[in-house]
C-alpha cells in the first residue's frame, strides 16, 4: 500500500484528526513549520484516546520522492503509576520543525 492510498484530506474545521500545517517563518532556504492536530476542534487527550505522534514529509517541486522531515512524539496522556487518567500531565499534539532546502 502506498502513502497516497492512506493519506486522506478533509475539512479541518470539522474534523479533529486532520493535522493543520502552518509555515510560521520562511526565508529563501529555511522554513519553520508548525503542525497541530485538533486546532479548531480539540482532540481528546486521554490515556485511551490520544495522538501519539506526527510525521512530516516534504516533496520538493519537480522531485519524484518525498523526504521524511521528522517525527514528533507525544508521550504523556494522563497516565501514571496509579493507572490510566490519574495524572494531570499531558502532551499536546503540537510540533515544530525547521526545514532547510536550497532553491533549485
C-alpha positions in Angstrom: 0.0 0.0 0.0 1.4 3.4 -0.9 1.4 6.5 1.3 -1.0 8.2 -1.2 -3.6 5.4 -0.5 -3.7 6.0 3.2 -3.5 9.8 3.3 -6.9 11.4 3.3 -8.0 15.0 3.0 -10.9 16.5 5.0 -12.2 19.8 6.2 -10.0 20.5 9.2 -12.7 22.9 10.7 -15.0 19.9 11.2 -12.5 17.0 11.8 -10.3 16.8 15.0 -7.9 14.3 13.5 -6.8 16.4 10.5 -3.4 18.0 11.0 -3.1 21.7 10.3 0.3 22.6 8.8 1.4 26.2 9.0 4.5 27.9 7.7 5.4 30.3 10.6 8.6 31.8 9.1 10.1 31.4 5.7 13.3 32.7 4.1 14.9 31.7 0.8 16.3 28.5 2.2 14.7 27.9 5.7 11.1 27.4 6.9 9.7 27.0 10.4 6.7 24.7 10.3 4.0 24.1 12.9 1.9 21.0 12.8 -1.2 21.0 15.1 -3.8 18.1 15.5 -7.1 19.5 16.7 -6.6 23.2 16.0 -10.2 24.2 15.7 -11.8 21.2 17.4 -9.6 20.0 20.3 -8.6 16.3 20.1 -9.3 14.3 23.2 -6.2 13.6 25.1 -6.8 10.7 27.4 -4.8 7.5 28.2 -7.2 5.5 25.9 -7.6 8.1 23.1 -4.8 10.4 22.1 -2.4 11.4 19.4 0.9 9.5 19.8 3.0 11.2 17.1 3.0 13.2 13.9 5.3 12.7 10.9 6.1 15.5 8.4 7.0 14.8 4.8 8.2 17.3 2.1 8.0 16.8 -1.6 10.2 19.4 -3.4 8.8 20.8 -6.6 10.0 18.7 -9.5 11.2 15.8 -7.5 9.8 12.3 -7.6 10.2 11.2 -3.9 9.2 12.9 -0.6 11.6 13.5 2.2 10.8 12.4 5.8 11.5 15.6 7.6 10.9 14.2 11.1 8.6 12.7 13.7 7.5 14.3 16.9 6.2 12.0 19.6 3.7 13.0 22.4 4.5 10.8 25.4 2.2 11.7 28.3 -1.6 11.3 28.2 -2.8 11.4 31.8 -1.4 8.0 32.8 0.7 7.4 35.9 1.7 4.5 38.2 -1.7 4.8 39.7 -3.4 3.9 36.4 -4.9 5.5 33.3 -6.2 9.1 33.6 -4.8 9.6 37.1 -2.3 12.3 36.3 -2.7 15.9 35.2 0.4 15.7 32.9 -0.4 15.7 29.2 1.5 16.4 26.0 -0.5 18.5 23.5 -0.4 17.4 19.8 1.6 20.4 18.5 5.0 20.0 16.8 7.6 22.4 15.3 10.0 21.6 12.5 12.7 23.7 10.9 13.4 22.7 7.2 16.4 23.9 5.2 16.4 23.4 1.5 18.4 25.2 -1.2 16.4 26.6 -4.1 16.9 24.7 -7.4 
